[in-house]
Amino acid sequence: GECSDAADFFKPLHIEHIKDFFPHVEKYLALSPNHKFIVDRNGYEDVWVENE
């Protein structure tokens, strides 16, 4: 799926609630700065380093 351009497409979530709503994302939060990740409901996972 594509990301929408709608202003409310992404919803903020406090870090304390990650384990309740998205436990599979916790492991990515320990990545070094400049690392980006994307996951979806179908099991797709991608991790990369974004150079500035």
C-alpha atoms as an extended CHARMM CRD file, in Angstrom:
* protein
*
        52  EXT
         1         1  GLY       CA              0.0000000000        0.0000000000        0.0000000000  PROA      1               0.0000000000
         2         2  GLU       CA              0.9310000000        3.5430000000       -0.6140000000  PROA      2               0.0000000000
         3         3  CYS       CA              1.2080000000        6.2530000000        2.0120000000  PROA      3               0.0000000000
         4         4  SER       CA             -1.4820000000        8.8710000000        1.8010000000  PROA      4               0.0000000000
         5         5  ASP       CA             -0.7580000000       12.5920000000        1.5620000000  PROA      5               0.0000000000
         6         6  ALA       CA             -3.5240000000       13.2630000000        4.1000000000  PROA      6               0.0000000000
         7         7  ALA       CA             -2.3010000000       15.3070000000        7.0750000000  PROA      7               0.0000000000
         8         8  ASP       CA             -3.6980000000       12.7300000000        9.5160000000  PROA      8               0.0000000000
         9         9  PHE       CA             -2.3860000000        9.5960000000        7.7510000000  PROA      9               0.0000000000
        10        10  PHE       CA              0.2830000000        9.0440000000       10.4140000000  PROA      10              0.0000000000
        11        11  LYS       CA             -0.8900000000        9.1090000000       14.0100000000  PROA      11              0.0000000000
        12        12  PRO       CA              1.4980000000        9.8930000000       16.8730000000  PROA      12              0.0000000000
        13        13  LEU       CA              1.8700000000        7.2440000000       19.5520000000  PROA      13              0.0000000000
        14        14  HSD       CA              3.6940000000        7.7050000000       22.8370000000  PROA      14              0.0000000000
        15        15  ILE       CA              6.5810000000        5.2920000000       23.2960000000  PROA      15              0.0000000000
        16        16  GLU       CA              4.9430000000        3.8220000000       26.4150000000  PROA      16              0.0000000000
        17        17  HSD       CA              2.1310000000        2.4370000000       24.2500000000  PROA      17              0.0000000000
        18        18  ILE       CA              4.2470000000        0.7800000000       21.5560000000  PROA      18              0.0000000000
        19        19  LYS       CA              4.2830000000       -2.5640000000       23.3700000000  PROA      19              0.0000000000
        20        20  ASP       CA              0.4820000000       -2.5180000000       23.6620000000  PROA      20              0.0000000000
        21        21  PHE       CA             -0.3240000000       -1.6220000000       20.0680000000  PROA      21              0.0000000000
        22        22  PHE       CA              2.7510000000       -2.6290000000       18.0430000000  PROA      22              0.0000000000
        23        23  PRO       CA              4.9410000000       -5.0680000000       20.0180000000  PROA      23              0.0000000000
        24        24  HSD       CA              6.6730000000       -6.2030000000       16.8070000000  PROA      24              0.0000000000
        25        25  VAL       CA              8.1190000000       -2.6820000000       16.4080000000  PROA      25              0.0000000000
        26        26  GLU       CA              9.9550000000       -2.5710000000       19.7470000000  PROA      26              0.0000000000
        27        27  LYS       CA             13.0710000000       -4.2470000000       18.3600000000  PROA      27              0.0000000000
        28        28  TYR       CA             13.5260000000       -1.4570000000       15.8080000000  PROA      28              0.0000000000
        29        29  LEU       CA             13.5910000000        1.2810000000       18.4360000000  PROA      29              0.0000000000
        30        30  ALA       CA             17.1360000000        0.2840000000       19.4280000000  PROA      30              0.0000000000
        31        31  LEU       CA             18.5130000000        1.0570000000       15.9560000000  PROA      31              0.0000000000
        32        32  SER       CA             21.2710000000        3.6400000000       15.6720000000  PROA      32              0.0000000000
        33        33  PRO       CA             20.4920000000        7.1750000000       14.5270000000  PROA      33              0.0000000000
        34        34  ASN       CA             19.7650000000        7.5490000000       10.7970000000  PROA      34              0.0000000000
        35        35  HSD       CA             18.2830000000        4.0520000000       10.6110000000  PROA      35              0.0000000000
        36        36  LYS       CA             14.7780000000        3.9450000000        9.1910000000  PROA      36              0.0000000000
        37        37  PHE       CA             12.3340000000        1.0640000000        9.1410000000  PROA      37              0.0000000000
        38        38  ILE       CA              8.9960000000        0.1660000000        7.6940000000  PROA      38              0.0000000000
        39        39  VAL       CA              6.7540000000       -2.7970000000        8.5020000000  PROA      39              0.0000000000
        40        40  ASP       CA              3.2750000000       -3.7150000000        7.3860000000  PROA      40              0.0000000000
        41        41  ARG       CA              0.4620000000       -6.0290000000        8.4150000000  PROA      41              0.0000000000
        42        42  ASN       CA              1.4970000000       -8.6280000000        5.8390000000  PROA      42              0.0000000000
        43        43  GLY       CA              4.9050000000       -9.2770000000        7.4060000000  PROA      43              0.0000000000
        44        44  TYR       CA              6.9230000000       -6.9500000000        5.1750000000  PROA      44              0.0000000000
        45        45  GLU       CA              9.9710000000       -5.5200000000        6.9740000000  PROA      45              0.0000000000
        46        46  ASP       CA             12.6660000000       -3.2180000000        5.6320000000  PROA      46              0.0000000000
        47        47  VAL       CA             15.4880000000       -1.4550000000        7.4830000000  PROA      47              0.0000000000
        48        48  TRP       CA             17.9340000000        1.0090000000        5.9410000000  PROA      48              0.0000000000
        49        49  VAL       CA             20.3830000000        3.7660000000        6.8070000000  PROA      49              0.0000000000
        50        50  GLU       CA             19.4970000000        7.2060000000        5.5430000000  PROA      50              0.0000000000
        51        51  ASN       CA             22.5390000000        9.3650000000        4.9420000000  PROA      51              0.0000000000
        52        52  GLU       CA             22.1480000000       13.0930000000        5.3360000000  PROA      52              0.0000000000
